[in-house]
Amino acid sequence: MFTGIIKEVGEISDLQHKTSGAMLHISCKKILDGLKHGDSISVNGVCLTVKDLNKAGFSADIMPATLESTNLGKLLPKSKVNLERALKVSGRLDGHIVQGHIDGVGAICEIKKSDEFFTIHIAVKQELLKYIVLKGSAAIDGISLTVQEVRSESFGVSIIPTTLNSTALGSKKPGDLVNIETDIIGKYVEKFLRQEKCNETMTMEKLISLGY
């Protein structure tokens, strides 16, 4: 479990594609404090497990399904990535509840600057857009952000200078792909409503079969 508050921007030192999956090597410093083999760490919003580590960084395996559903497989050496350690139960939840399970990938379609603030619009498929709510939360490459606008095929988030300077978003440009995790609460609500509707349908069918 994570909060979407980025602790460090790391750098890809190597991405080794295998017959099945890949091995990701990341150079970093601050995030290594107390990190150990088997720990969970968010890389661009994707929950990965630390395999090996040294004073220069760490490595993690990436499953084939993760390569297909995130932007990790398209990273190159020197690419910047957002890093966050797993949330401690005793810690502050400064962002929102982030699982590290990516729902899909979106493409940056527009970047607007107003004084020192930026608004980034991200194009996504309808299957993701239905979970995006005005003033709600979304994790973009692992960053907890507030939705400021929802359009028919995209949504916009506003970026403050602190977020821009402490994450990899500052290097993004139109056309770049970003990982998106929607708010888990919305997905649970949809499931409950769908189940209720299914139960109502089954009840009506049962009544009809009994001649009511």
C-alpha positions in Angstrom: 0.0 0.0 0.0 1.3 3.5 -0.9 0.2 7.1 -0.6 1.2 8.6 -3.9 3.7 11.0 -2.3 6.9 10.5 -4.2 10.1 10.2 -2.1 12.7 10.2 -4.8 13.2 10.4 -8.5 15.4 7.5 -9.6 17.0 6.7 -12.9 16.9 3.6 -15.0 20.4 2.1 -15.3 19.3 -1.0 -17.2 16.2 -2.8 -18.5 16.9 -6.4 -19.4 14.1 -8.0 -21.5 13.9 -11.8 -21.1 12.0 -14.5 -22.9 9.3 -13.9 -20.3 9.2 -10.6 -18.4 12.2 -8.4 -17.7 14.6 -7.2 -15.0 14.7 -3.5 -14.1 17.7 -1.9 -12.5 17.2 1.5 -10.9 19.8 4.0 -9.6 18.8 5.9 -6.5 20.0 7.0 -3.0 17.4 8.2 -0.5 14.9 5.4 -1.0 17.6 2.8 -0.1 17.6 3.8 3.6 16.3 0.7 5.4 15.3 -1.0 2.1 15.8 -4.8 2.0 15.3 -7.8 -0.2 11.6 -8.6 -0.6 10.3 -5.1 0.2 7.6 -3.6 -1.9 8.4 -0.4 -3.7 6.4 1.8 -6.1 8.1 2.5 -9.4 6.1 4.9 -11.5 3.1 3.7 -9.5 3.8 0.0 -10.1 4.2 -2.1 -7.0 7.5 -4.1 -7.5 9.4 -6.4 -5.2 13.1 -5.6 -4.5 15.2 -8.5 -5.7 18.8 -7.2 -5.3 20.2 -4.0 -3.9 23.5 -2.3 -3.3 24.7 1.2 -2.5 23.9 2.4 -6.0 20.3 1.2 -6.3 18.2 -1.9 -6.6 16.7 -4.3 -9.1 13.3 -5.9 -9.5 11.6 -8.5 -11.7 8.7 -7.4 -14.0 6.1 -9.9 -15.0 4.9 -10.1 -18.6 1.4 -8.8 -17.7 3.0 -5.8 -16.0 5.0 -5.0 -19.1 1.9 -5.1 -21.2 -0.3 -2.9 -18.9 2.2 -0.2 -17.8 4.8 2.0 -19.3 7.7 0.2 -17.6 8.6 -1.9 -20.7 9.1 1.3 -22.7 11.6 2.9 -20.4 15.2 3.5 -21.5 18.5 3.9 -19.7 18.5 7.4 -18.1 14.7 7.5 -17.9 13.5 9.1 -14.7 11.1 7.2 -12.5 9.0 8.1 -9.4 9.8 6.1 -6.3 7.9 5.5 -3.1 8.4 3.0 -0.2 5.4 1.1 1.1 3.3 2.9 3.7 3.9 2.2 7.4 0.7 1.6 9.4 1.9 4.3 11.8 2.6 6.8 9.0 0.6 9.8 7.7 -1.6 9.3 4.7 -0.7 12.6 3.0 -2.0 11.5 -0.4 -4.6 8.9 -0.9 -4.8 5.1 -0.8 -2.7 3.8 -3.7 -2.3 0.0 -4.2 0.3 0.0 -6.9 -1.9 -1.9 -9.2 -2.1 -0.1 -12.5 -5.5 0.1 -14.2 -4.2 1.2 -17.5 -2.0 3.6 -19.5 -2.9 7.1 -20.7 -1.2 9.5 -23.1 -0.4 13.1 -22.2 -2.3 15.1 -24.8 -1.9 18.6 -23.5 0.3 20.6 -21.1 -0.7 24.1 -20.1 1.3 26.5 -18.0 -0.2 29.4 -16.0 2.5 31.3 -14.1 4.3 28.6 -12.1 1.5 26.1 -12.3 0.8 23.4 -14.9 -2.3 21.6 -16.0 -1.7 18.2 -17.7 -4.5 16.6 -19.7 -4.3 12.8 -20.2 -6.2 10.8 -22.8 -7.6 7.5 -21.6 -10.0 4.8 -22.7 -13.6 5.0 -21.6 -13.1 1.9 -19.3 -10.8 4.1 -17.2 -12.5 7.4 -17.7 -15.6 6.2 -16.0 -13.7 6.0 -12.7 -12.3 9.5 -13.0 -14.4 12.0 -10.9 -14.1 15.7 -10.7 -12.2 16.7 -7.5 -11.5 13.0 -7.0 -8.1 11.4 -6.7 -6.0 9.5 -9.3 -2.4 8.3 -9.2 -0.4 9.3 -12.3 2.9 7.5 -12.5 2.5 6.9 -8.8 1.8 10.5 -7.9 -1.4 11.3 -5.9 -3.2 14.1 -7.9 -6.6 15.7 -7.8 -8.7 15.7 -10.9 -9.5 19.2 -12.0 -11.4 18.6 -15.3 -13.1 15.7 -17.0 -13.6 15.7 -20.8 -15.2 13.2 -23.1 -11.9 11.4 -23.8 -9.5 12.8 -21.3 -9.1 14.4 -17.9 -6.9 17.1 -16.4 -4.8 17.4 -13.3 -3.1 20.5 -11.9 0.5 20.4 -10.8 2.0 22.6 -8.1 5.7 23.6 -8.3 6.6 21.3 -5.4 5.2 18.2 -7.2 6.8 19.3 -10.5 10.2 19.7 -8.9 10.1 16.5 -6.8 8.9 14.0 -9.4 9.6 13.0 -13.0 6.5 14.9 -14.3 8.7 17.8 -15.2 10.3 15.9 -18.0 7.1 14.7 -19.6 5.8 16.0 -22.9 2.7 15.5 -25.1 2.6 11.9 -26.4 4.4 10.4 -23.4 2.6 7.5 -21.7 1.8 7.5 -18.0 0.6 4.8 -15.6 -2.9 5.4 -14.1 -4.4 3.9 -11.0 -8.0 5.1 -10.4 -9.5 5.5 -6.9 -10.2 2.0 -5.5 -13.4 3.3 -3.8 -15.0 3.9 -7.1 -14.3 0.4 -8.3 -15.8 -1.1 -5.2 -18.9 1.0 -5.5 -19.4 -0.1 -9.1 -19.0 -3.7 -8.1 -21.6 -3.4 -5.3 -24.1 -1.7 -7.6 -23.6 -4.2 -10.4 -24.1 -7.1 -7.9 -27.3 -5.4 -6.5 -28.6 -5.1 -10.1 -27.8 -8.7 -10.8 -29.6 -9.8 -7.6 -32.7 -7.8 -8.6 -32.7 -9.4 -12.1 -32.4 -12.9 -10.6 -35.2 -12.2 -8.2 -37.5 -11.0 -10.9 -36.7 -14.0 -13.1 -37.5 -16.3 -10.1 -40.8 -14.6 -9.5 -41.8 -14.9 -13.1 -40.8 -18.6 -13.1 -43.2 -19.1 -10.2 -46.0 -17.4 -12.0 -46.1 -14.1 -10.2 
